Amino acid sequence: MSEVYAMKKGYKPSTDFVTKVMEQVYAYESSRPSFTGWLVTHPSIRYILVGSGALFGILQTVSAF
């Protein structure tokens, strides 16, 4: 089992490996739309928010009488 994880002789990792990987991660994350942007622009979420606001408004009006 230990030979599976053993490193090859003469292997030297790149000195800027972490920097290269993190640049790729940042590029990927910046290309994705943010969750709040998705939440605001998604049609079904907007309908749910409008409907729940209307429902709460009606309930507040009914409780006033």
Z-matrix of the N, CA and C atoms (Angstrom, degrees):
N
C 1 1.452
C 2 1.522 1 110.45
N 3 1.304 2 117.89 1 -37.14
C 4 1.454 3 119.94 2 -176.94
C 5 1.522 4 111.81 3 -69.53
N 6 1.349 5 117.60 4 -25.65
C 7 1.465 6 118.80 5 -179.89
C 8 1.527 7 111.78 6 -71.74
N 9 1.345 8 117.98 7 -19.03
C 10 1.450 9 120.93 8 178.22
C 11 1.527 10 109.89 9 -68.54
N 12 1.318 11 116.52 10 -38.84
C 13 1.452 12 121.29 11 -176.29
C 14 1.524 13 113.01 12 -95.17
N 15 1.311 14 118.05 13 -1.58
C 16 1.454 15 120.57 14 -179.16
C 17 1.522 16 110.10 15 -70.56
N 18 1.319 17 116.14 16 140.35
C 19 1.458 18 120.97 17 179.29
C 20 1.517 19 109.58 18 -82.61
N 21 1.312 20 114.87 19 149.27
C 22 1.454 21 119.46 20 178.32
C 23 1.519 22 109.35 21 -69.15
N 24 1.308 23 115.48 22 148.04
C 25 1.457 24 119.96 23 177.96
C 26 1.519 25 108.74 24 -68.06
N 27 1.287 26 116.13 25 137.20
C 28 1.448 27 120.91 26 178.78
C 29 1.525 28 114.31 27 86.38
N 30 1.329 29 117.52 28 0.53
C 31 1.461 30 120.34 29 179.78
C 32 1.518 31 109.06 30 -76.14
N 33 1.320 32 116.16 31 129.11
C 34 1.464 33 121.42 32 176.42
C 35 1.527 34 106.98 33 -128.38
N 36 1.333 35 116.75 34 117.07
C 37 1.470 36 118.94 35 -179.80
C 38 1.528 37 111.03 36 -68.29
N 39 1.296 38 114.91 37 153.24
C 40 1.454 39 120.95 38 178.62
C 41 1.527 40 109.56 39 -64.84
N 42 1.321 41 116.75 40 141.50
C 43 1.462 42 119.94 41 -178.34
C 44 1.520 43 112.01 42 -72.27
N 45 1.328 44 117.90 43 -25.29
C 46 1.458 45 120.15 44 -179.53
C 47 1.529 46 112.31 45 -110.30
N 48 1.305 47 116.67 46 29.84
C 49 1.465 48 121.73 47 -179.02
C 50 1.527 49 110.78 48 -60.31
N 51 1.318 50 117.04 49 -48.03
C 52 1.464 51 120.90 50 -177.33
C 53 1.527 52 109.73 51 -63.37
N 54 1.308 53 117.01 52 -41.50
C 55 1.459 54 120.80 53 179.92
C 56 1.525 55 111.01 54 -61.73
N 57 1.316 56 117.15 55 -44.33
C 58 1.464 57 120.98 56 179.88
C 59 1.523 58 111.34 57 -63.33
N 60 1.310 59 116.11 58 -44.25
C 61 1.471 60 120.32 59 -178.43
C 62 1.521 61 110.39 60 -66.66
N 63 1.338 62 116.99 61 -43.08
C 64 1.464 63 119.62 62 -178.85
C 65 1.527 64 111.40 63 -67.35
N 66 1.327 65 118.85 64 -32.91
C 67 1.464 66 120.36 65 174.86
C 68 1.519 67 110.59 66 -62.69
N 69 1.332 68 116.86 67 -39.90
C 70 1.459 69 120.32 68 177.79
C 71 1.526 70 111.18 69 -67.20
N 72 1.320 71 116.66 70 -38.83
C 73 1.468 72 121.03 71 178.90
C 74 1.522 73 109.85 72 -64.72
N 75 1.338 74 117.75 73 -45.85
C 76 1.462 75 121.08 74 179.85
C 77 1.529 76 111.06 75 -63.28
N 78 1.332 77 116.76 76 -39.68
C 79 1.457 78 120.03 77 178.64
C 80 1.528 79 110.84 78 -64.40
N 81 1.315 80 117.27 79 -41.04
C 82 1.462 81 121.10 80 178.67
C 83 1.525 82 110.55 81 -65.74
N 84 1.327 83 116.66 82 -45.06
C 85 1.462 84 120.02 83 -178.47
C 86 1.524 85 111.98 84 -65.42
N 87 1.327 86 117.42 85 -36.44
C 88 1.465 87 119.37 86 -179.59
C 89 1.523 88 111.24 87 -73.82
N 90 1.332 89 118.40 88 -22.77
C 91 1.460 90 120.39 89 179.41
C 92 1.525 91 112.16 90 -79.77
N 93 1.310 92 117.31 91 -21.03
C 94 1.461 93 121.01 92 179.38
C 95 1.520 94 110.24 93 -79.93
N 96 1.325 95 117.94 94 143.60
C 97 1.469 96 119.13 95 175.27
C 98 1.531 97 109.59 96 -70.47
N 99 1.313 98 115.70 97 147.10
C 100 1.460 99 119.20 98 -179.25
C 101 1.528 100 109.93 99 -71.71
N 102 1.313 101 116.01 100 158.90
C 103 1.467 102 120.52 101 -178.99
C 104 1.522 103 110.53 102 -65.76
N 105 1.328 104 117.66 103 -41.44
C 106 1.463 105 119.75 104 -179.63
C 107 1.525 106 110.70 105 -67.03
N 108 1.338 107 117.31 106 -36.41
C 109 1.459 108 120.10 107 176.26
C 110 1.513 109 111.52 108 -64.05
N 111 1.319 110 116.32 109 -41.40
C 112 1.462 111 120.52 110 177.06
C 113 1.521 112 110.47 111 -65.54
N 114 1.329 113 116.54 112 -41.25
C 115 1.458 114 121.15 113 -177.11
C 116 1.518 115 111.17 114 -64.22
N 117 1.324 116 116.98 115 -39.84
C 118 1.457 117 120.78 116 -177.66
C 119 1.523 118 111.42 117 -73.96
N 120 1.316 119 117.92 118 -35.76
C 121 1.459 120 119.94 119 -173.70
C 122 1.530 121 114.25 120 -93.97
N 123 1.306 122 118.90 121 -10.36
C 124 1.469 123 120.32 122 -178.47
C 125 1.529 124 109.16 123 -72.88
N 126 1.334 125 117.42 124 125.44
C 127 1.468 126 120.54 125 -174.07
C 128 1.523 127 114.40 126 -60.02
N 129 1.318 128 118.24 127 -43.93
C 130 1.466 129 119.00 128 -176.70
C 131 1.524 130 111.17 129 -66.93
N 132 1.319 131 118.08 130 -34.41
C 133 1.468 132 120.85 131 177.84
C 134 1.522 133 109.44 132 -67.28
N 135 1.316 134 117.01 133 -39.25
C 136 1.467 135 120.10 134 178.68
C 137 1.523 136 110.83 135 -63.67
N 138 1.329 137 116.79 136 -42.07
C 139 1.465 138 119.68 137 178.64
C 140 1.529 139 111.38 138 -64.42
N 141 1.304 140 116.31 139 -39.38
C 142 1.468 141 120.18 140 178.55
C 143 1.523 142 110.41 141 -63.67
N 144 1.331 143 116.67 142 -43.38
C 145 1.465 144 120.08 143 179.40
C 146 1.530 145 111.47 144 -64.58
N 147 1.321 146 117.26 145 -42.84
C 148 1.462 147 120.48 146 179.06
C 149 1.524 148 110.43 147 -65.22
N 150 1.331 149 116.70 148 -44.22
C 151 1.460 150 120.12 149 -179.82
C 152 1.517 151 112.82 150 -64.47
N 153 1.335 152 116.12 151 -42.04
C 154 1.469 153 118.08 152 179.55
C 155 1.523 154 110.83 153 -68.98
N 156 1.327 155 118.12 154 -35.13
C 157 1.468 156 120.20 155 176.11
C 158 1.518 157 111.39 156 -64.22
N 159 1.319 158 116.23 157 -42.05
C 160 1.467 159 119.91 158 178.17
C 161 1.527 160 110.66 159 -65.14
N 162 1.320 161 116.69 160 -41.97
C 163 1.463 162 120.57 161 179.31
C 164 1.525 163 111.46 162 -62.35
N 165 1.327 164 116.87 163 -45.38
C 166 1.465 165 119.71 164 178.19
C 167 1.526 166 111.14 165 -64.65
N 168 1.330 167 117.42 166 -36.27
C 169 1.459 168 119.93 167 176.53
C 170 1.512 169 112.36 168 -63.81
N 171 1.325 170 116.87 169 -42.37
C 172 1.468 171 120.97 170 178.25
C 173 1.522 172 110.44 171 -64.57
N 174 1.343 173 116.13 172 -43.24
C 175 1.472 174 119.29 173 179.61
C 176 1.520 175 111.95 174 -63.73
N 177 1.327 176 117.79 175 -37.13
C 178 1.454 177 120.45 176 177.72
C 179 1.542 178 110.32 177 -67.78
N 180 1.311 179 116.93 178 -37.26
C 181 1.467 180 120.70 179 179.01
C 182 1.518 181 110.30 180 -68.78
N 183 1.322 182 118.07 181 -42.35
C 184 1.463 183 121.54 182 -179.33
C 185 1.523 184 110.21 183 -65.72
N 186 1.317 185 118.09 184 -39.02
C 187 1.466 186 119.88 185 -179.39
C 188 1.536 187 111.83 186 -70.47
N 189 1.321 188 118.38 187 -20.46
C 190 1.460 189 121.29 188 178.29
C 191 1.529 190 111.73 189 -72.08
N 192 1.340 191 115.79 190 -26.42
C 193 1.462 192 119.23 191 -179.68
C 194 1.464 193 108.19 192 -90.84
